Amino acid sequence: MWWAAGKEPDLESNPALRLLRWLMPVSRGFDGEKFFTRENGRRIATPLLLVIAMVGLTDVIFAVDSIPAIFAITSDPFIVLTSNIFAILGLRAMYFLLAAAAARFHLLSYGLALVLVFIGSKMLLIDVVKIPVALSLGVVVAILAVTMLWSVHTAPKVDDSRAQ
């Protein structure tokens, strides 16, 4: 996350998209709302099918990625399963909120990277150092608050003369 912050994603080098394009031919353009179209007598996928496949793949990645974090809190399988399901259900709705927040708070991605480093370190050191849940939550909230406040404080100035 740290190295990718502030950069536009390069979709042409995305391994998941390259795999999907290798598995099935994909048209260059959309064909309305269709997932498949015909080109030169062949049935091929449209980019819309790739979008749906990538959304599904993202859900799977989030589900797999969140399992270790949940096990850092509890070993109860019911809580692990249900929290994972609720996380997946809420992620799509939260994406738009996070996308708007990331645009407003330009340093937020760096703060999120620091949060991931902290949580990963906590998980690696769990047998050596027991960090209380309240302290962990405080550190996470503090990192996010400082990052957001710093973003607001260092926001690029908008030139009002061009707006008129």
ABEGO torsion letter per residue (X at the ends): XAAABGBBBBAAABAAAAAAAAABBBBABBBEABABBBBGGBBBBBAAAAAAAAAAAAAAAAAAAAAAAAAAABABAAAAAAAAAAAAAAAAAAAAAAAAAAAABAAAAAAAAAAAAAAAAAAAAAAABBBBAAAAAAAAAAAAAAAAAAAAAABBBBBAAAAX
